[in-house]
């Protein structure tokens, strides 16, 4: 009988130690899941900001296509800061919220874009900036061709 008591006294606290190790492993697993969730949230936020930039650039080009009778450079260039550009940039700033970095660039003479193929068309360069949740600065750049058809119908 004495051997039974000795072996039992050696195991005192073994179940408690196993339970603590199990809780530690579970806690590490929960921390890993929380980290993955945070990374997923950052990626989703960055994707939505990129989608907002793409939408805003396409929206501005659509306005340019619809306003072919107006002066594109005077109304839409960031250098001249026309009324149409200013209102579009203000809408973009409110859509981006805290991710806003600087005014977008709209240029009709940028060397990055192909030259306009005719005198009735304009090549436009649009660059939109934002900062991500980790503090990095990002941008979306696109080039487009805005053309007018000077035909008259009678």
DAGIFEN-V878283 format. One record per pair of residues at least 12 apart in sequence whose ideal C-beta (glycine too) atoms are under 8 Angstrom apart, sorted by the first residue. I is the first residue (numbers start at 1). J is the second residue. Records with the same first field share a line. If there is no record, write none. Layout:
I->J + J
This chain:
42->132 + 133 + 134
45->132 + 133
46->132 + 133 + 138
49->96 + 99 + 130 + 132 + 138
50->138 + 140
52->92 + 95 + 96
53->128 + 130 + 139 + 140
54->140 + 142
56->88 + 91 + 92 + 95 + 104 + 128
57->126 + 128 + 140 + 142
59->88
60->76 + 88 + 106 + 126
61->124 + 126 + 142 + 144 + 146
63->76 + 84 + 88
64->76 + 124 + 144 + 146
65->146
67->84
68->146 + 147 + 148
69->148
72->108 + 122 + 124 + 146
73->108 + 122
76->88 + 106 + 108 + 124
77->106 + 107 + 108
78->103 + 104 + 105 + 106 + 107
79->107
85->106
89->103 + 104
92->104 + 128
96->130
99->130 + 131 + 132
100->130 + 131
101->129 + 130 + 131 + 137
102->129
104->126 + 127 + 128 + 129
105->125 + 126 + 127
106->124 + 125 + 126
107->124 + 125
108->122 + 123 + 124 + 125
110->123 + 125 + 143
112->125 + 141 + 143
113->125 + 143 + 144
114->143 + 145
116->145 + 147
117->145
118->147
120->147 + 148 + 149 + 150
121->145 + 146 + 147 + 148
122->145 + 146 + 147
123->143 + 144 + 145 + 146
124->143 + 144 + 145 + 146
125->141 + 142 + 143
126->141 + 142 + 143 + 144
127->139 + 140 + 141
128->140 + 141
